[in-house]
Amino acid sequence: MIYEVIIRKSIQIITSDKQSEAEVIRRWASLLFNLLAHKIYSAHLLSQPIYFLL
């Protein structure tokens, strides 16, 4: 599943960098926003509002 791959990659990036806690939170917020935007976009393309809830 594409979401799992993205999340695993982000975990690797976050844990490999010695960043501050704020940076980690910012990266997760960005990741979650991108996943949500992708879900909305996909639902819009399919014209199936119920898809967004899955």
Biopython code that builds the backbone (N, CA, C, O; Angstrom):
import numpy as np
from Bio.PDB.StructureBuilder import StructureBuilder

atoms = [
    (1, "MET", "N", (0.844, -1.188, 0.000)),
    (1, "MET", "CA", (0.000, 0.000, 0.000)),
    (1, "MET", "C", (0.883, 1.244, 0.000)),
    (1, "MET", "O", (1.869, 1.318, 0.733)),
    (2, "ILE", "N", (0.520, 2.213, -0.826)),
    (2, "ILE", "CA", (1.386, 3.387, -1.000)),
    (2, "ILE", "C", (1.550, 4.184, 0.286)),
    (2, "ILE", "O", (2.621, 4.736, 0.535)),
    (3, "TYR", "N", (0.506, 4.252, 1.107)),
    (3, "TYR", "CA", (0.605, 5.020, 2.347)),
    (3, "TYR", "C", (1.644, 4.416, 3.284)),
    (3, "TYR", "O", (2.405, 5.139, 3.927)),
    (4, "GLU", "N", (1.673, 3.086, 3.357)),
    (4, "GLU", "CA", (2.645, 2.413, 4.222)),
    (4, "GLU", "C", (4.068, 2.720, 3.776)),
    (4, "GLU", "O", (4.948, 2.960, 4.603)),
    (5, "VAL", "N", (4.286, 2.713, 2.484)),
    (5, "VAL", "CA", (5.623, 3.008, 1.952)),
    (5, "VAL", "C", (6.029, 4.430, 2.308)),
    (5, "VAL", "O", (7.154, 4.668, 2.749)),
    (6, "ILE", "N", (5.116, 5.372, 2.117)),
    (6, "ILE", "CA", (5.415, 6.776, 2.420)),
    (6, "ILE", "C", (5.728, 6.945, 3.901)),
    (6, "ILE", "O", (6.680, 7.634, 4.267)),
    (7, "ILE", "N", (4.922, 6.311, 4.750)),
    (7, "ILE", "CA", (5.128, 6.445, 6.195)),
    (7, "ILE", "C", (6.446, 5.807, 6.617)),
    (7, "ILE", "O", (7.176, 6.372, 7.432)),
    (8, "ARG", "N", (6.754, 4.637, 6.070)),
    (8, "ARG", "CA", (8.032, 3.989, 6.412)),
    (8, "ARG", "C", (9.211, 4.851, 5.989)),
    (8, "ARG", "O", (10.179, 4.999, 6.735)),
    (9, "LYS", "N", (9.130, 5.418, 4.797)),
    (9, "LYS", "CA", (10.207, 6.291, 4.315)),
    (9, "LYS", "C", (10.366, 7.491, 5.231)),
    (9, "LYS", "O", (11.486, 7.869, 5.574)),
    (10, "SER", "N", (9.250, 8.092, 5.628)),
    (10, "SER", "CA", (9.324, 9.277, 6.482)),
    (10, "SER", "C", (9.924, 8.925, 7.835)),
    (10, "SER", "O", (10.673, 9.719, 8.405)),
    (11, "ILE", "N", (9.603, 7.739, 8.358)),
    (11, "ILE", "CA", (10.184, 7.310, 9.633)),
    (11, "ILE", "C", (11.695, 7.159, 9.483)),
    (11, "ILE", "O", (12.451, 7.576, 10.360)),
    (12, "GLN", "N", (12.133, 6.569, 8.382)),
    (12, "GLN", "CA", (13.570, 6.406, 8.140)),
    (12, "GLN", "C", (14.254, 7.764, 8.058)),
    (12, "GLN", "O", (15.325, 7.962, 8.630)),
    (13, "ILE", "N", (13.633, 8.695, 7.345)),
    (13, "ILE", "CA", (14.219, 10.030, 7.193)),
    (13, "ILE", "C", (14.295, 10.728, 8.547)),
    (13, "ILE", "O", (15.318, 11.311, 8.905)),
    (14, "ILE", "N", (13.186, 10.655, 9.298)),
    (14, "ILE", "CA", (13.130, 11.344, 10.589)),
    (14, "ILE", "C", (14.131, 10.751, 11.574)),
    (14, "ILE", "O", (14.830, 11.487, 12.269)),
    (15, "THR", "N", (14.203, 9.428, 11.634)),
    (15, "THR", "CA", (15.092, 8.794, 12.608)),
    (15, "THR", "C", (16.555, 8.881, 12.191)),
    (15, "THR", "O", (17.442, 8.836, 13.043)),
    (16, "SER", "N", (16.817, 9.004, 10.900)),
    (16, "SER", "CA", (18.207, 9.095, 10.450)),
    (16, "SER", "C", (18.774, 10.492, 10.706)),
    (16, "SER", "O", (19.976, 10.657, 10.914)),
    (17, "ASP", "N", (17.895, 11.488, 10.688)),
    (17, "ASP", "CA", (18.332, 12.853, 10.982)),
    (17, "ASP", "C", (18.224, 13.104, 12.479)),
    (17, "ASP", "O", (17.279, 12.660, 13.130)),
    (18, "LYS", "N", (19.198, 13.814, 13.008)),
    (18, "LYS", "CA", (19.112, 14.180, 14.416)),
    (18, "LYS", "C", (18.493, 15.576, 14.493)),
    (18, "LYS", "O", (19.173, 16.577, 14.718)),
    (19, "GLN", "N", (17.196, 15.598, 14.300)),
    (19, "GLN", "CA", (16.469, 16.865, 14.253)),
    (19, "GLN", "C", (15.791, 17.143, 15.587)),
    (19, "GLN", "O", (15.641, 16.258, 16.430)),
    (20, "SER", "N", (15.393, 18.373, 15.750)),
    (20, "SER", "CA", (14.660, 18.738, 16.957)),
    (20, "SER", "C", (13.254, 18.152, 16.916)),
    (20, "SER", "O", (12.764, 17.761, 15.856)),
    (21, "GLU", "N", (12.623, 18.096, 18.061)),
    (21, "GLU", "CA", (11.271, 17.545, 18.150)),
    (21, "GLU", "C", (10.301, 18.349, 17.282)),
    (21, "GLU", "O", (9.394, 17.778, 16.676)),
    (22, "ALA", "N", (10.483, 19.651, 17.220)),
    (22, "ALA", "CA", (9.612, 20.505, 16.414)),
    (22, "ALA", "C", (9.712, 20.135, 14.936)),
    (22, "ALA", "O", (8.709, 20.132, 14.222)),
    (23, "GLU", "N", (10.912, 19.825, 14.485)),
    (23, "GLU", "CA", (11.104, 19.442, 13.085)),
    (23, "GLU", "C", (10.411, 18.119, 12.789)),
    (23, "GLU", "O", (9.807, 17.956, 11.729)),
    (24, "VAL", "N", (10.497, 17.176, 13.721)),
    (24, "VAL", "CA", (9.830, 15.885, 13.544)),
    (24, "VAL", "C", (8.324, 16.084, 13.447)),
    (24, "VAL", "O", (7.671, 15.508, 12.576)),
    (25, "ILE", "N", (7.775, 16.896, 14.339)),
    (25, "ILE", "CA", (6.331, 17.168, 14.321)),
    (25, "ILE", "C", (5.943, 17.838, 13.006)),
    (25, "ILE", "O", (4.918, 17.503, 12.413)),
    (26, "ARG", "N", (6.764, 18.783, 12.551)),
    (26, "ARG", "CA", (6.465, 19.483, 11.303)),
    (26, "ARG", "C", (6.442, 18.509, 10.129)),
    (26, "ARG", "O", (5.578, 18.595, 9.256)),
    (27, "ARG", "N", (7.396, 17.584, 10.117)),
    (27, "ARG", "CA", (7.437, 16.604, 9.024)),
    (27, "ARG", "C", (6.220, 15.694, 9.040)),
    (27, "ARG", "O", (5.649, 15.400, 7.990)),
    (28, "TRP", "N", (5.814, 15.242, 10.232)),
    (28, "TRP", "CA", (4.635, 14.371, 10.325)),
    (28, "TRP", "C", (3.383, 15.129, 9.902)),
    (28, "TRP", "O", (2.530, 14.577, 9.207)),
    (29, "ALA", "N", (3.265, 16.399, 10.318)),
    (29, "ALA", "CA", (2.103, 17.206, 9.938)),
    (29, "ALA", "C", (2.049, 17.358, 8.423)),
    (29, "ALA", "O", (0.979, 17.261, 7.823)),
    (30, "SER", "N", (3.197, 17.596, 7.811)),
    (30, "SER", "CA", (3.270, 17.730, 6.358)),
    (30, "SER", "C", (2.883, 16.425, 5.677)),
    (30, "SER", "O", (2.141, 16.427, 4.695)),
    (31, "LEU", "N", (3.386, 15.312, 6.199)),
    (31, "LEU", "CA", (3.065, 14.003, 5.631)),
    (31, "LEU", "C", (1.570, 13.725, 5.712)),
    (31, "LEU", "O", (0.959, 13.322, 4.722)),
    (32, "LEU", "N", (0.978, 13.936, 6.885)),
    (32, "LEU", "CA", (-0.446, 13.664, 7.062)),
    (32, "LEU", "C", (-1.290, 14.566, 6.169)),
    (32, "LEU", "O", (-2.297, 14.126, 5.614)),
    (33, "PHE", "N", (-0.879, 15.837, 6.029)),
    (33, "PHE", "CA", (-1.604, 16.753, 5.151)),
    (33, "PHE", "C", (-1.557, 16.263, 3.708)),
    (33, "PHE", "O", (-2.566, 16.300, 3.004)),
    (34, "ASN", "N", (-0.390, 15.805, 3.270)),
    (34, "ASN", "CA", (-0.250, 15.303, 1.899)),
    (34, "ASN", "C", (-1.096, 14.059, 1.672)),
    (34, "ASN", "O", (-1.707, 13.912, 0.613)),
    (35, "LEU", "N", (-1.139, 13.160, 2.656)),
    (35, "LEU", "CA", (-1.964, 11.957, 2.531)),
    (35, "LEU", "C", (-3.438, 12.332, 2.443)),
    (35, "LEU", "O", (-4.179, 11.769, 1.638)),
    (36, "LEU", "N", (-3.863, 13.288, 3.275)),
    (36, "LEU", "CA", (-5.257, 13.720, 3.269)),
    (36, "LEU", "C", (-5.598, 14.385, 1.939)),
    (36, "LEU", "O", (-6.657, 14.128, 1.365)),
    (37, "ALA", "N", (-4.702, 15.238, 1.450)),
    (37, "ALA", "CA", (-4.934, 15.908, 0.173)),
    (37, "ALA", "C", (-5.038, 14.885, -0.956)),
    (37, "ALA", "O", (-5.868, 15.033, -1.853)),
    (38, "HIS", "N", (-4.204, 13.854, -0.914)),
    (38, "HIS", "CA", (-4.246, 12.815, -1.938)),
    (38, "HIS", "C", (-5.570, 12.061, -1.885)),
    (38, "HIS", "O", (-6.148, 11.741, -2.924)),
    (39, "LYS", "N", (-6.048, 11.777, -0.676)),
    (39, "LYS", "CA", (-7.315, 11.060, -0.507)),
    (39, "LYS", "C", (-8.472, 11.895, -1.065)),
    (39, "LYS", "O", (-9.340, 11.375, -1.766)),
    (40, "ILE", "N", (-8.475, 13.194, -0.747)),
    (40, "ILE", "CA", (-9.537, 14.078, -1.243)),
    (40, "ILE", "C", (-9.479, 14.147, -2.764)),
    (40, "ILE", "O", (-10.511, 14.068, -3.431)),
    (41, "TYR", "N", (-8.275, 14.293, -3.314)),
    (41, "TYR", "CA", (-8.108, 14.381, -4.765)),
    (41, "TYR", "C", (-8.578, 13.102, -5.444)),
    (41, "TYR", "O", (-9.270, 13.156, -6.461)),
    (42, "SER", "N", (-8.208, 11.956, -4.890)),
    (42, "SER", "CA", (-8.628, 10.673, -5.457)),
    (42, "SER", "C", (-10.142, 10.535, -5.401)),
    (42, "SER", "O", (-10.764, 10.085, -6.363)),
    (43, "ALA", "N", (-10.731, 10.920, -4.284)),
    (43, "ALA", "CA", (-12.183, 10.833, -4.131)),
    (43, "ALA", "C", (-12.866, 11.742, -5.145)),
    (43, "ALA", "O", (-13.896, 11.384, -5.715)),
    (44, "HIS", "N", (-12.293, 12.910, -5.364)),
    (44, "HIS", "CA", (-12.861, 13.849, -6.327)),
    (44, "HIS", "C", (-12.806, 13.263, -7.738)),
    (44, "HIS", "O", (-13.768, 13.375, -8.498)),
    (45, "LEU", "N", (-11.685, 12.644, -8.083)),
    (45, "LEU", "CA", (-11.541, 12.057, -9.414)),
    (45, "LEU", "C", (-12.546, 10.939, -9.642)),
    (45, "LEU", "O", (-13.101, 10.798, -10.732)),
    (46, "LEU", "N", (-12.774, 10.147, -8.602)),
    (46, "LEU", "CA", (-13.682, 9.010, -8.734)),
    (46, "LEU", "C", (-15.142, 9.424, -8.597)),
    (46, "LEU", "O", (-16.046, 8.644, -8.895)),
    (47, "SER", "N", (-15.369, 10.673, -8.137)),
    (47, "SER", "CA", (-16.731, 11.180, -7.920)),
    (47, "SER", "C", (-17.515, 10.263, -6.991)),
    (47, "SER", "O", (-18.713, 10.046, -7.178)),
    (48, "GLN", "N", (-16.829, 9.733, -5.995)),
    (48, "GLN", "CA", (-17.469, 8.865, -5.008)),
    (48, "GLN", "C", (-17.126, 9.386, -3.616)),
    (48, "GLN", "O", (-16.076, 9.047, -3.070)),
    (49, "PRO", "N", (-17.992, 10.199, -3.044)),
    (49, "PRO", "CA", (-17.708, 10.786, -1.720)),
    (49, "PRO", "C", (-17.420, 9.729, -0.657)),
    (49, "PRO", "O", (-16.655, 9.984, 0.273)),
    (50, "ILE", "N", (-18.025, 8.543, -0.781)),
    (50, "ILE", "CA", (-17.825, 7.494, 0.220)),
    (50, "ILE", "C", (-16.367, 7.028, 0.236)),
    (50, "ILE", "O", (-15.886, 6.550, 1.263)),
    (51, "TYR", "N", (-15.661, 7.163, -0.889)),
    (51, "TYR", "CA", (-14.256, 6.745, -0.963)),
    (51, "TYR", "C", (-13.400, 7.514, 0.043)),
    (51, "TYR", "O", (-12.432, 6.981, 0.586)),
    (52, "PHE", "N", (-13.768, 8.764, 0.280)),
    (52, "PHE", "CA", (-13.012, 9.595, 1.208)),
    (52, "PHE", "C", (-13.044, 9.023, 2.626)),
    (52, "PHE", "O", (-12.100, 9.204, 3.394)),
    (53, "LEU", "N", (-14.124, 8.339, 2.964)),
    (53, "LEU", "CA", (-14.274, 7.798, 4.315)),
    (53, "LEU", "C", (-13.481, 6.521, 4.524)),
    (53, "LEU", "O", (-13.272, 6.107, 5.665)),
    (54, "LEU", "N", (-13.035, 5.890, 3.451)),
    (54, "LEU", "CA", (-12.320, 4.618, 3.581)),
    (54, "LEU", "C", (-10.891, 4.838, 4.058)),
    (54, "LEU", "O", (-10.140, 3.876, 4.224)),
]
sb = StructureBuilder()
sb.init_structure("model")
sb.init_model(0)
sb.init_chain("A")
sb.init_seg("    ")
for serial, (resi, resn, name, xyz) in enumerate(atoms, 1):
    if name == "N":
        sb.init_residue(resn, " ", resi, " ")
    sb.init_atom(name, np.array(xyz, "f"), 0.0, 1.0, " ", f" {name:<3s}", serial, name[0])
structure = sb.get_structure()
